[in-house]
Amino acid sequence: MLTKLLKYEWKTTARVLLPVGGGVLAFTIVTGLANAVLGSQQDLPGLIEFLQAAINFIDVLALVFVLGACVFVNVQRFYKLLGEQGYLMLSLPVPTWKHITAKLISACAWSVVGVAYLMLCAAILDNSFVNITVSLGDGVELLSPTGMAATVMAILILLALLAGTYLEFYLACAIGGQFGQQRLLASIIAYFVLGFVEQIISVVLVVIMALTAVQVHAGSWLQVIYNVDSFWATVYLLAIVLVVFVLVDAVKWAVTQWLMTRRLNLV
């Protein structure tokens, strides 16, 4: 059933995102061709240069719009689940966690595609290939065990951050759903309150980590990290950060599922 939900989410979001993304991509190609032609010319009139800059600016705004549309459409899909659409979807013999999973996977997948899409459009505008250089430190190769470990950790952290971003939207929507007809306003307020609380907790944790590092002594977990190779220490720290992000995501998921399972108030 989860596979069917994923297909449904992908098709529904694709009906909106593909036409928007395709239109902006076509405009980007035209802009890139104009940049290539005009870039080879010298002593262009001021009006032509102004129009070229204006078109590029509009294209950048369009790309930002596509990114915003990707987030908005995927969050809206979850928000609708708390309204009239919820009477149909939640009446299916499917656990709540599968609905959340399908929407989260779809949202994250579209976001990853969106990043590749933006890189492609940037390369078209600049008339060059995107050149990504990864530096892991002196004497460390990307394909070495330490390099691979750091790369995997970095990718997992980014995915955890991405999932956490959408789960925060979902949690805010679930909290706002407790307020009936005012659920949209309540969801917006809940989102900003959650962000504020999250920032406070992050600052407290950073302060605790800093104080622990200053007062580190033999046998502590930080001392163990300091005693290993400098690069592996980075890998260990990345692993700790990943665990923290996963735990935070798990809390957001658990509270969202609890609200949808025990406190659901469809309107």
N, C-alpha and C positions, 0 to 999 in steps of 0.2 A: 504493500500500500504506500510505503514511503516513496518508492520509485514513481508511482502514479502521481503523487502529490508534487514531486520534483518536476516531472514533465509538465504538469498543469501550471506550476509557478513559472517555469522557464518560458512556456508559450505565452502566458498572459503578460509577463513583463517584456517579452521580445516584441509584442505587438506595438508597444510604445517606444522602447529604446532603439530598436533597429531602424525604424524610419527616421528618428531624430538623429541618431549617430550617422546613418548613411547620408542624410542631407548635409550635415556639417562636414563629413569627410569629403563629399563632392565639392563643397565650397572651399575646403582647405586645399584640395588638389588644384583648383583654379587659382587660388591665391599663391600657391607654391610655384605654379607655372609663370604667373605674372612676376613673382620675385625673381625667378631665373632669367626671364627675358629682360626685365628692367635692370637687374643687377649687372648685366653684361654691357649696359649702355653707360655712357659718360655724359656729364653736363646735361642732366635731365632738367626740364623746367621745374620750378618750385611747386607748381600746382600738381604735377604728376607725382612728385615725391610725397606731397601731402596726401594725395589720394591713396598712394601705396601704403603709407603709414596707417591711414584710417582703415583701409581694408584689413591690414594685418591685425589692427587693434580689435576690429569687429570679429575677426576670426578667433582671436584669443578669448574674447567674451563668449563666443559661441561654444568653444571647448569647455570653458568653465560651466556654461549652462548644461552641457551634456553631462559633466561630472555631477552637478547638482541634481539633474533629472534622474540619474542613476540612483543616487541616495534616496531622493524623494519617492520615486516609484516603489522601491523596495520597502521603505518604511511604511508607505501608504498601504501596501499589501497586508502588512501585519495589522495596521490600524483598522482596516476594514473588517478584519476578523473579529473585532470587538463590537461591531455594529450589526447591521441587518444581514451582512454576508455570513456572520457567525452562526445565525440560526440554521443555515444550510450546511456549512462546512463542519461545524462542531456537532452536528447531528449524525455525522458519519461514524461508523464503528472504528474510529481511529483515536489512539491516545493523543492527548494534548501535546506531548513532547514531540510527536511526529510532525504536527503542524508547525511547531517552532523550528524543528530541525530543517524541514523543507524550505521554509522561508529564509532561514539563516544561511543555508548552503547556497541557495539561489542568489541571495544578496551578495555574499562573499565572492561567488563565481563571477557575477556581473562586475563587481569592483575590480577584480584581478584583470578581467578582460578590458575594463575601462582604463587601467594603467597602461596596458599594452597599446590600447587605442590612442591614448594621449602621446605616448612615445612615438608612435607611427606618424601622427599628425605633426608633432614637433619636427621630426626628420623631414617631412614633406615641406613644411614652411621654410626650414633652413636649407633645403636642398642638399642634405647630407645624411649619412647614416648615423644613428645614435651610437656613440662610442662610450661604453661603460668600462671604466677601469677600476678594478677592485684591489685595494692595497691592504694587506693584512699584517704588515710589519716587515722589518728587515729579515731576509732569509726565509720567509714563510711563503710557500707556494700554495696556490688555491687548491690544487689537487692533492696536497699532502694530507695526512690524517688530521692534523690540527686545523689546516685550512678548510677541509671539508666539514669538520665538526663546527667550526665557527660559522660557516655559511649556512649549514642546516639550522643552527640555533637562531641565526639572524632571521631566516625565512620563517621559522616557526613563531618567533616573537612578533613579526609583522602580521602574520595570520591571526595570532591571538589578539593583537591590537585591533585588527579589522573586525574580528568577531565580537570583541568587547564593545566596539563602537556601535554596532548594530544592536547588540544585546542591551546597551544602555537606552537606545531609542525604544526597543521593545518594552523594557521595564517601565520607562516613562509612560508609554501608551497604556500599559496594563494598570499602572497606578491611576492615570487619568480616567481609565474606564470605570473606576469606582464612583465617579461623580455624575453619572447619568448624562443629562443634556449638556452639561458643561465640561464634558470629557476632553474636548480639544484644547480648551484653555488650561484645564488641569494638567493635561499631558505636557504642554509647553512649559508650564511652571515646574512640573516634576522633573523635566529634563534638566533645567538650569539648576534646580536644587541638588539633584544627583551629581551634576558636574562640580558644584561648589563643595559638596561633602567629599567627593573623590579627591579634589585638590587638597583639602585640609588633611585627609588621611595620608596622601602622598608626601606632603611636607613633613608630617610627624614621622613617617617611616624613614625619610631621608635624614632627618635630625638624629633619630635613634641610630641609624647606620653610621653616621658620621661620628657620633659620640663613642660608639663601640669600636670604630676603627682607631680613634685616638687613644683609647684606653685598652687596646688589644693586648692580650697576654698569652703565654704559651698554652696550648691546648684548646684555644678557642677556634671556632670554625673559620674566622678570618685569618688567623695565623696559619692554618693549614693551607689556605689559598696563597698566602704570601710566600710560603716555603716551596711552592712548586714553580715550574718553569713559567716565565712571565706570560707567554702566550696561552698556555693551558689555564693559567689563572683567569684570563679573559674569557675562555670557554666556560669555566666553572661559574663565573659571575653571570654570563649570559644564561646559563642553565637556571640559576637562581631567579633571575628576572623572569624567565619563561614560566617557571613554577608559580611565581607570584601572579602573573597575568592570567594564567589558567585558573588559579583559585578564585581570582576576582570574577572572571567570566562565569565560573561555576556558581558563584553566589548570585550573580545577576540572573542566570538561567533558572536557578532554583526558586528565587522569589517570583520571577515572571510566571513560571509554571504553576506555582502555588496560587497566585492571584487568579490565573485563568481557570484553574481547576476548582478552587474552593470559594473564590470571591467574585466569580464572573457575573457581570451586570450588563447584559446585552440591552442596547437601546435602538 
